[in-house]
Amino acid sequence: MAEGPNAQLRQAREAMSSRLYPGTPMGRDELSALVRDWITAQDPKGRLSAFDANHLGKLERGSVRRPGALVRAALCSILGASERDLGLVSAQDQERVSQALSGRVRTDSKALQAIAEVLASVRRLEDATSAGEVISTVEAQRSMVERLARNSRGPVRGQAVGLLSELEQYLGWLSIPLDQWKDSERHLDRASSLALESDDPERLSLALSFSAYRNLRQDNLRSAEALNEAAGRDPRVNIGLRTYNEFQRAEVLAKDGLRTEALKSLSHADELADRLPEDPDELPDSGYWYVPSFFHGQRAFVLHALGENKEAARIAREAIRAMPSSWREAEWASRRKKLAELDS
């Protein structure tokens, strides 16, 4: 059954003042152009978006209810609203989640998928804003999935626990730039435990890897090395995450003064990076940033830890230039920017 026009999206657009014609509401052409620019700025290869006023019109008329994660994130960022505020979560999905939360029906895969799709756009939104801007949304999602997991049975419970692990892992990551180190540890420890419960090697590896990163940032090198080693044990993990783990291992070893071992690990990381798929869409949604420009920056961190500051700064500048423009201002890119200025 059709859900009807999306009045929420149209009203949000009309409530936004035009940047081209101040004092008048923003038109479809102007908003769609901003969405195109936002999406292109996010793309690792700078590919142009085809989003236009016609696409926006379909969203406002309700003939398309749920656009892709990038379009949703762009609209949320530009209009300063949540997906729910903009009517981008279908009434059917909202009802499915609400019924499962209330316990009237068992949690099903579609209810979990509805939340996972919101998470995908929140990750993109974080790149353009900051951890502080999205953490409350992720906490709300985590609370919902806690309840959905309690209301699930059989294979669906494994899916719910896996998604809960991913949300805890993401909260652990978001807590680091906010200097909430104890919270980060708590979230990441729970993420690892939940990933083990759901037998999810990808989520377990990422939770352990983020725990290693947390310890690396605090110079707890023995713990960082042990956690990194654990993150790399399962061969089922995708090549993007394996590459990240290997660059991380090289940095840990370099900071610990183990130069020969660090260089060997760096060489292996470079070999893995050369085998990455050309199209980042072939990687998992949570690993869209596993692209050459990102890993070039990871290489700079290793060189810096080895004491090769001039080369590290040069590589960091190259990495920043090759990044999507929006990533250059992302909170997580600040370490790269500092490194790029080492020899200035």
C-alpha positions in Angstrom: 0.0 0.0 0.0 1.4 3.5 -0.9 2.2 5.6 2.1 1.4 9.0 0.4 3.5 12.1 0.0 6.4 12.8 2.4 5.2 16.1 3.8 8.0 16.0 6.5 10.7 16.2 3.9 9.0 18.9 1.8 8.3 21.0 5.0 11.9 20.7 6.1 13.1 21.9 2.7 10.7 24.8 2.7 11.7 25.8 6.2 15.3 26.1 5.0 16.1 29.6 3.7 17.5 29.6 0.2 21.3 30.4 0.0 20.8 31.7 -3.6 17.8 33.9 -2.8 17.8 34.8 0.9 14.4 35.3 2.4 12.8 32.7 0.2 12.4 28.9 0.9 14.9 26.6 -0.6 13.7 25.1 -3.9 14.2 21.5 -5.1 16.8 22.5 -7.6 19.0 24.1 -5.0 18.6 21.4 -2.4 19.3 18.6 -5.0 22.5 20.5 -6.0 23.6 20.6 -2.4 22.9 16.9 -2.1 24.9 16.2 -5.2 27.9 18.2 -3.9 27.7 16.5 -0.5 27.7 13.0 -2.1 30.6 13.8 -4.5 32.6 15.2 -1.6 32.1 11.9 0.3 33.0 9.6 -2.6 36.6 8.2 -2.4 37.0 8.6 -6.2 35.2 12.0 -6.4 32.5 10.5 -8.7 29.7 12.8 -9.6 26.2 12.1 -8.2 23.2 11.9 -10.5 20.8 13.1 -7.8 18.6 15.9 -9.2 15.3 17.7 -8.6 13.4 14.9 -10.2 14.8 12.4 -7.6 14.0 14.8 -4.8 10.5 15.2 -6.2 10.0 11.4 -6.0 11.0 11.5 -2.4 8.6 14.3 -1.5 5.8 12.7 -3.4 6.4 9.4 -1.6 6.9 7.4 -4.8 10.4 6.6 -3.4 10.4 6.3 0.4 13.8 5.0 1.2 16.8 6.4 -0.8 20.4 5.1 -0.3 22.5 5.7 2.7 24.5 8.6 1.1 21.3 10.4 0.0 19.8 10.0 3.5 23.0 11.2 5.2 23.2 14.2 2.8 19.6 15.3 3.5 20.1 14.9 7.2 23.3 16.9 7.2 22.0 19.7 5.0 18.6 20.0 6.6 19.9 19.4 10.1 17.4 16.7 11.0 17.2 13.0 11.6 15.9 10.4 9.1 12.8 10.0 11.2 12.2 13.8 11.2 12.5 13.8 7.4 10.1 10.9 6.9 12.9 8.7 5.4 12.0 5.7 7.6 8.9 4.1 6.1 5.7 3.8 8.1 5.8 0.1 7.6 9.3 -0.2 9.0 8.5 2.1 11.9 5.5 -0.1 12.7 7.5 -3.3 12.4 10.1 -2.0 14.8 7.5 -0.5 17.2 5.6 -3.8 17.4 8.8 -5.8 18.0 9.9 -3.3 20.7 6.5 -3.6 22.4 6.7 -7.4 22.4 3.5 -7.8 20.4 5.4 -9.7 17.7 8.8 -11.4 17.6 11.7 -9.4 16.2 12.3 -10.2 12.5 15.2 -9.6 10.1 13.4 -6.7 8.4 13.1 -4.8 11.7 16.8 -5.2 12.3 17.6 -4.2 8.7 15.7 -1.0 9.2 17.9 0.0 12.0 21.1 -1.2 10.2 20.2 1.1 7.3 19.9 4.1 9.6 23.3 3.2 11.1 24.9 3.2 7.6 23.9 6.8 7.0 24.9 7.9 10.5 28.5 6.7 9.8 28.6 8.9 6.7 27.1 11.8 8.7 29.9 11.4 11.3 32.5 12.0 8.5 30.9 15.4 7.7 30.3 16.4 11.4 31.8 14.9 14.5 31.5 12.1 17.0 29.6 14.4 19.4 27.0 15.1 16.7 26.0 11.5 16.2 26.7 9.6 19.5 23.2 10.2 20.9 21.6 8.8 17.8 23.8 5.7 18.1 23.0 5.3 21.8 19.3 5.4 21.0 19.8 2.7 18.3 21.8 0.6 20.8 18.9 0.8 23.3 16.4 -0.3 20.6 18.5 -3.2 19.5 19.0 -4.3 23.1 15.2 -4.7 23.4 14.9 -6.3 20.0 17.5 -8.8 20.9 15.6 -9.8 24.0 12.5 -10.3 21.9 14.2 -12.5 19.3 14.6 -16.2 18.9 16.5 -18.7 16.7 18.7 -17.3 13.9 17.2 -13.8 14.2 18.7 -13.6 17.7 22.2 -14.1 16.2 21.5 -11.3 13.8 20.2 -9.0 16.6 23.2 -9.8 18.8 25.6 -9.1 15.9 24.0 -5.7 15.2 24.2 -4.9 18.9 27.9 -5.8 18.8 28.4 -3.4 15.9 26.6 -0.6 17.7 28.7 -1.1 20.9 31.8 -1.2 18.7 30.8 2.1 17.0 30.1 3.7 20.4 33.6 2.6 21.5 35.1 4.3 18.5 33.0 7.5 18.9 34.1 7.7 22.6 37.8 8.1 21.7 37.8 11.6 20.1 35.5 12.7 23.0 38.3 11.5 25.5 35.8 9.1 27.1 38.5 6.4 27.5 36.7 4.3 30.1 33.5 4.4 28.2 35.4 3.4 25.1 36.9 0.4 26.9 33.5 -0.7 28.2 31.8 -0.5 24.8 34.6 -2.3 23.0 34.8 -5.1 25.6 31.1 -5.7 25.3 31.3 -5.5 21.5 33.9 -8.3 21.5 31.8 -10.4 23.8 28.6 -10.0 21.7 30.5 -10.8 18.5 31.8 -14.0 20.0 28.2 -14.9 21.1 26.9 -14.3 17.5 29.9 -16.0 15.9 30.6 -13.0 13.8 34.4 -12.9 12.8 34.1 -9.5 11.0 32.6 -7.7 14.0 34.9 -9.4 16.5 38.0 -8.4 14.5 36.9 -4.8 14.2 36.1 -4.6 17.9 39.5 -6.0 18.8 41.2 -3.8 16.3 39.5 -0.7 17.8 40.5 -1.9 21.2 44.1 -2.1 20.0 43.8 1.4 18.5 42.5 2.7 21.9 45.5 1.2 23.7 47.9 2.4 21.0 46.7 6.0 21.5 47.3 5.6 25.3 50.8 4.0 24.7 49.7 0.7 26.2 51.8 -1.1 23.6 51.8 -4.6 25.1 48.0 -4.6 25.2 47.8 -3.0 21.8 50.0 -5.7 20.3 48.0 -8.6 21.9 44.7 -7.2 20.8 45.9 -6.5 17.3 47.2 -10.1 17.0 43.8 -11.4 18.2 42.1 -9.2 15.6 44.1 -10.8 12.8 43.6 -14.4 13.6 40.5 -15.3 11.6 41.1 -15.7 7.9 37.4 -15.1 7.1 37.8 -11.3 7.7 37.5 -9.1 4.6 40.7 -7.8 3.0 40.0 -4.2 3.9 40.0 -4.9 7.6 42.9 -7.3 7.3 44.9 -4.5 5.6 43.9 -2.0 8.4 45.0 -4.5 11.0 48.4 -5.1 9.3 49.1 -1.3 9.1 48.1 -1.1 12.8 50.4 -3.9 13.7 53.3 -2.2 11.9 52.7 1.0 13.9 52.5 -0.8 17.2 55.8 -2.6 16.5 57.5 0.6 15.4 56.4 2.5 18.5 57.8 -0.4 20.6 61.2 -0.1 18.9 61.0 -3.3 16.9 62.1 -1.8 13.6 62.8 -5.0 11.7 59.5 -6.6 12.6 57.7 -3.3 11.9 59.2 -3.0 8.4 58.2 -6.6 7.6 54.7 -5.9 8.7 54.6 -2.7 6.7 55.7 -4.5 3.6 52.9 -7.1 4.1 50.4 -4.2 4.7 51.4 -2.6 1.4 51.0 -6.0 -0.4 47.4 -6.3 1.0 46.6 -2.7 0.0 47.6 -3.5 -3.6 45.0 -6.3 -3.6 42.1 -4.1 -2.5 39.1 -4.1 -4.8 39.0 -1.0 -7.1 35.4 -0.4 -6.3 34.9 0.4 -2.6 31.3 -0.7 -3.0 32.6 -4.3 -3.0 33.6 -3.9 0.7 31.1 -4.0 3.6 29.1 -0.9 4.4 31.0 -0.4 7.6 34.3 -0.5 5.6 33.6 2.0 2.9 36.7 4.0 4.0 39.1 1.1 3.2 40.5 2.8 0.1 44.1 3.6 -1.0 44.1 7.3 0.3 43.1 6.1 3.7 45.8 3.5 3.9 48.4 5.9 2.5 47.7 7.9 5.7 48.2 4.7 7.8 51.6 4.2 6.2 52.5 7.8 7.3 51.8 6.8 10.9 54.1 3.9 10.7 56.9 6.0 9.2 56.4 8.5 11.9 56.7 5.8 14.6 59.9 4.6 12.9 61.3 8.1 13.3 61.2 9.0 9.6 59.4 12.3 10.1 60.2 14.0 6.9 58.9 11.1 4.8 55.9 10.6 7.1 54.9 14.3 6.6 55.2 14.0 2.8 53.1 10.8 2.7 50.5 12.4 5.0 50.2 15.4 2.7 49.8 13.0 -0.3 47.1 11.0 1.6 45.2 14.2 2.5 45.2 15.5 -1.1 43.9 12.1 -2.4 41.1 11.9 0.2 37.5 12.8 -0.6 37.2 16.5 0.2 34.8 16.0 3.1 37.1 13.5 4.7 39.8 16.1 5.0 37.7 17.9 7.6 36.6 14.7 9.4 37.4 14.5 13.0 39.4 11.2 12.5 41.6 13.0 9.9 43.1 15.4 12.5 46.0 13.0 13.2 46.9 13.0 9.5 46.8 16.8 9.3 49.1 17.1 12.3 51.5 14.7 10.7 51.5 16.6 7.4 52.8 19.7 9.3 55.7 17.9 10.9 58.4 19.4 8.6 56.7 22.8 8.1 
